[in-house]
């Protein structure tokens, strides 16, 4: 698949976490379900390393290991939104919809 149309990326970070920077982009894919599957596999392949599933610059899941559960942290709300947008059902809010303008004091 050409990487210019691959919307989702699976990124491996250098030891030391997010502040250390990206070591490598492990995979890219245009389909969210496939990208999630690849992400889960990569988290298992690189235990203890930070791996992120991203939709361009938005992080959908982080492979940071939970201390309590030992499972990768996945933002289910973000994954659900990404799935809806991919299916065409989701509506990305326009800035004026997301942050309604409040009239300045003394005007209007």
C-alpha positions as CSV (number, residue, x, y, z in Angstrom):
1,X,0.0,0.0,0.0
2,X,1.4,3.4,-0.9
3,X,2.3,5.3,2.3
4,X,0.9,8.6,1.0
5,X,-2.7,7.3,1.4
6,X,-2.0,5.3,4.7
7,X,-3.9,7.3,7.3
8,X,-2.8,5.4,10.4
9,X,0.8,4.8,11.6
10,X,2.3,2.6,14.3
11,X,5.3,4.4,15.8
12,X,8.1,2.9,17.9
13,X,9.7,5.4,20.3
14,X,13.3,5.3,21.5
15,X,14.0,3.8,24.9
16,X,13.1,6.5,27.4
17,X,9.6,7.1,26.1
18,X,7.9,9.9,24.3
19,X,10.5,12.5,25.2
20,X,13.3,10.5,23.6
21,X,11.7,10.8,20.2
22,X,10.5,8.4,17.5
23,X,12.9,5.6,16.6
24,X,11.0,4.2,13.7
25,X,7.6,4.1,12.0
26,X,6.9,0.4,12.1
27,X,3.8,0.3,9.8
28,X,1.2,2.4,8.1
29,X,-2.2,1.4,6.9
30,X,-5.4,3.1,5.6
31,X,-7.8,0.8,7.4
32,X,-8.4,1.3,11.1
33,X,-9.3,-2.3,11.9
34,X,-6.1,-3.6,10.3
35,X,-4.0,-0.8,11.8
36,X,-5.4,-1.7,15.3
37,X,-4.5,-5.4,14.7
38,X,-1.0,-4.5,13.6
39,X,-0.6,-2.2,16.6
40,X,-1.6,-4.9,19.1
41,X,0.9,-7.3,17.5
42,X,3.7,-4.7,17.6
43,X,3.0,-4.0,21.3
44,X,3.5,-7.7,22.0
45,X,6.7,-7.8,19.9
46,X,8.3,-4.8,21.8
47,X,7.5,-5.3,25.5
48,X,8.4,-2.4,27.6
49,X,8.7,0.0,24.7
50,X,6.4,2.9,23.9
51,X,4.4,2.3,20.7
52,X,1.6,4.6,19.5
53,X,-1.2,4.1,17.0
54,X,-1.7,7.5,15.4
55,X,-4.2,9.1,13.0
56,X,-1.9,11.7,11.5
57,X,-0.8,13.7,14.6
58,X,-3.6,12.4,16.9
59,X,-2.7,9.5,19.2
60,X,-5.4,6.8,19.2
61,X,-3.6,4.3,21.4
62,X,-0.4,4.1,23.5
63,X,1.6,0.9,24.0
64,X,2.7,2.1,27.5
65,X,2.2,-0.8,29.8
66,X,-0.2,-0.3,32.7
67,X,1.5,-1.2,36.0
68,X,-1.7,-2.7,37.3
69,X,-3.1,-4.7,34.3
70,X,-0.1,-5.2,32.1
71,X,-2.2,-4.3,29.0
72,X,-1.6,-1.5,26.5
73,X,-3.6,1.7,27.2
74,X,-6.1,2.2,24.5
75,X,-8.4,5.2,24.4
76,X,-11.7,3.5,23.5
77,X,-13.4,6.8,22.9
78,X,-10.8,7.9,20.5
79,X,-10.8,4.6,18.6
80,X,-14.6,4.7,18.4
81,X,-14.6,8.2,17.0
82,X,-11.9,7.2,14.5
83,X,-14.0,4.2,13.5
84,X,-17.1,6.4,13.0
85,X,-15.2,9.0,11.0
86,X,-13.7,6.2,8.8
87,X,-17.2,4.8,8.2
88,X,-18.4,8.2,7.3
89,X,-20.8,8.4,10.2
90,X,-18.6,10.6,12.4
91,X,-18.7,14.3,12.2
92,X,-15.5,16.1,13.0
93,X,-16.6,19.3,14.7
94,X,-15.7,22.6,13.0
95,X,-13.9,25.0,15.4
96,X,-17.0,27.1,15.8
97,X,-19.0,24.0,16.7
98,X,-16.5,22.7,19.2
99,X,-15.8,26.0,20.9
100,X,-18.8,28.3,20.7
101,X,-17.9,31.9,20.7
102,X,-18.8,33.9,23.7
103,X,-19.6,37.6,23.1
104,X,-17.2,40.0,24.7
105,X,-18.5,42.0,27.6
106,X,-20.2,45.2,26.7
107,X,-21.0,44.1,23.1
108,X,-24.2,42.8,21.7
